[in-house]
Amino acid sequence: MKSIKNYFQVIAIMVLVSCGSGTSDKNNSSQSIDLNDNQFSVDFVSDQSEVTSQSQITLSWSTNNASSCVGSGDWSGVKAAQGGQETIFMGATGLKKYIITCNSSDASMTFSRSKNINVTAINFKEIPSKMGLLKD
């Protein structure tokens, strides 16, 4: 009987994950699920959602009960499973997508969270007034 109960727990978890359990807003997103009183979660935030070219953003992530994380999209490589932050220089204009994917410590689940950053061109006409060089 216990194996049937475990089977239904696994099915319920798979449904929750595929439906995207968790919350998200423009700059912050999180995803979590409770497995036998051992919560696995991934939070991913950016300090900005729109920047000009030649500036930088900071991406931060935190996890609970994650064994590994990797970045993809417009960044790549292994990311700290316990969480961290990375400052990224914005070069070319356009929409950039940053994805972090983490595996649970028991390897039963994977969460992916993403951030879209819009990089626009520098408006050189605004620079003198923003620096206080021109008076209105």
Stockholm file with secondary structure:
# STOCKHOLM 1.0

chainA/1-136         MKSIKNYFQVIAIMVLVSCGSGTSDKNNSSQSIDLNDNQFSVDFVSDQSEVTSQSQITLSWSTNNASSCVGSGDWSGVKAAQGGQETIFMGATGLKKYIITCNSSDASMTFSRSKNINVTAINFKEIPSKMGLLKD
#=GR chainA/1-136 SS CHHHHHHHHHHHHHHHHHTTCSEECSSEEEEEEEETTEEEEEEEEESCSEEETTEEEEEEEEEESEEEEEEEESSCEEECTTEEEEEEEECSCEEEEEEEEEEETTSSCEEEEEEEEEEECCCTTTHHHHTTCSCC
#=GC SS_cons         CHHHHHHHHHHHHHHHHHTTCSEECSSEEEEEEEETTEEEEEEEEESCSEEETTEEEEEEEEEESEEEEEEEESSCEEECTTEEEEEEEECSCEEEEEEEEEEETTSSCEEEEEEEEEEECCCTTTHHHHTTCSCC
//
